[in-house]
């Protein structure tokens, strides 16, 4: 009897963990796609070449999602990147589409791992100071164009490579810092404990959900 109860509890915990992974991945995917739409509507005039802008908000979502939900964020970004690359950016170039999705998801995940090791990253960015956010934003803004342009060079595409690198760096940095500092401010306003206010309790639920998602992905993070 006791063993049956324990087994039921383990199954329930496993199902809860799977649901959290699902919603973390889905939330990342939705946020990424929405940020792309906003960027195309608002900052389309800042485009250097297709997919490279002076201001690129999806870069901020990429970094933010991995910092908040880790590997789940990477998976959501990879799915979103594949969808956008195959159906919008590069529908006639599958190799470019796959490479772009992988590299665009890998760069923020590597920075997340850096934050985890160097800053002992905690849920909801609680221990990331403005200076640390700047360091991570710059690190991502170097890593992302570096990975992409190494791949471009390997394929022999070196035309205007310096200008393209700088453009992507600036776009990633502005997008990342806008999103990071905005979300850091929003998260700082969320209540740390429930109260009698319905609005406050809903905001507390958001804080609790983010913390649960972060803890959940840490429990199953790849080594």
N, C-alpha and C positions, 0 to 999 in steps of 0.2 A: 504493500500500500504506500509506504513512505517512498519507495523507489519510483513508483508510478507518479507520485506528486512531483518528485525531483525531475523526472523526465519531462513532465508537462511544463514545468517552470523553465527548463532548458530550451524546449521547443518554442515557448512563448518569447524568451529572450532572443533566440535566433531570428524569429519572425519580426520582432521589433527592430532588430539590427538591420535586417534586410529592407524594411520599410524606410528606415532612416537613410540608408544608402540610396534607395530609389529616389526619395524626395530631395536629397542633397544633389544628386546627379541631375534630376529633372529641373530643380530650381536654378542650378548653374546654367543648364542649357537654355532655359527661358530667358534668364537675365542676359546671357550673351547675345541671343538673337534680338532681343529688344534693344540692346545697346548698339548693335549693328544698324538696326533700322533708324534709331535716333541719329546716329552719326551720319548716315547717308542723307537724312532729311536736313540736318542742321549744318554739317560741316563738309558737304559734298564739294563745295568750292575750294576747299583746302587740299584737294587731291593732287599728288605729284604724279603717280601712276596708279593703275588699278590696284586698290587694296593698301595704298600707302598715303596717309594724310598727315598734315601738320598737327592736327588734333585727332587722336584715335581713341575714343572712349572704350571700345571693346578691350583694349589693352589693360585698362583699369579693372574691368570686370574679370579678365583672365587672372591677374595677380590677386585681386581681392578674393575671388572664389577659392583659389588654392590656399590662401592664407586662412580662410574661414573653415573650409571643409576638406582640405588636403587632397588625397588621391581621388576622392569622389569628384572634386572640382576638376581635376585633370581629365577624368572620364567624360564628364559633362562637356567640357571644352572640346575634347577630341570629337565627340559626336556632333556638336555644333559646328566645328570646323569642317568636318567631312560634308555635312549637309550644305553649308554655304559654299564651300569650294566646288563641289560637284554640280550644284544646281544654280549657282549665281556667279561666283568669281571666275572659275576655270572649268566650265562644263565640257570643253573639248580637249582638256589636257589632264587626264587622270593622274599621271605621275606628279605633276605640279600640285594637283588638288590634295593628294594623299600626303605628300611631303610638307605642304603648307600647314595642313591640319596637325600633323605630328609635331613639327617644329614649334608651331604657335602654342601648342599645349604643353610641350616639354619645357620651354623656357620659364614660364611662371612656376611650374612644379619644382624645377631645380632651385629657384629662389625661395620657394616655400621650405625646401629641405635645408637650405642655408639658414633661414630664420629659425627653424626648429632646432638646429644644432648650435647656432651662435647665440641666439637670443632666448632659447628655451620658450618658444612661442606658446602662448596660452590662448584659450578660447576667446572669441570676440575681440581680438587684437588688444586685450587689456594691458599687456606689458610692452606694447610697441609705442614708444615716444615719437613725437613729430620727427626727431632726428633719425630714428631707426626707420621710420616709414620712408623718409627721403633716401636713405641708404638702399633700402630694398627696391624702391622705385627706380633708382639709377641702375642698380644691379640688373633688374629685369630689362630696363631699356637698353642696356648694352648686350645682354645675353640673347634677347630675341632677334635683333637685326644681325648679330654676329652669326648665330646659327643659320639664319636664312641666307646670308651673303656668302658663307662658306659653301653652302649648297649651290647657290648661284654660280660661284666660281668653279666648282667641280663640274658643273654642266657647261662651262665655257661662256656663261653670260656675265661678262665683266664691263659692259657698257655703262658708263655713268655710275659705277659701283660705289665710289666714294660719296657722291651726292645722294644716292639712294640710301646708303647706310645712315648718313646724317639725318635725312628726312624721316626715316623710320624711327631713329633714336629719339628725335624731338617729338614725333607723334605719339610714340609709346610713353615717353616721360610725361608729357602734358596729360594724356589720358589717364595714366596710372595715378599721378598725383591728385588730379581732380577727384577721382573716385575714392582713393585711399583716405584723403583728408575729409571728404564729405561723409563717408561711411564711419570713419573714426568719430566724428562729431555726433552723428546720429546714434551710434552705439553707446557713446558716453551718456546720452540722455535717457537711455532705457533704464527703468527701475531695476534695482538689484534684488528686490523681494516683493511679493504680492501685497496688495492693499485692498481697501474697501471700494476703490474706484474701478469701474468697469474698464475705462480706457487704460488706466495704469496696469490693470491685470492683463489686458491684451498685449500691451507693450512688454510686460514681463514675460509673457508666453513666447514672444519673439526671441528675447534674450535666452530663455530656457531652451528653445528649439535649436538655436545656433550652438549653444554650449553642448547640447546632447549630440548634435551632428558632428561636432569637432571631436568629442570624446569617442564617439562611435567609430569614426574613421581611424583614430589613433589606435584603437584596440585591434584593428585588422590591417594596419598599414604594412606595406611591403618592406622587407629589410633590404 
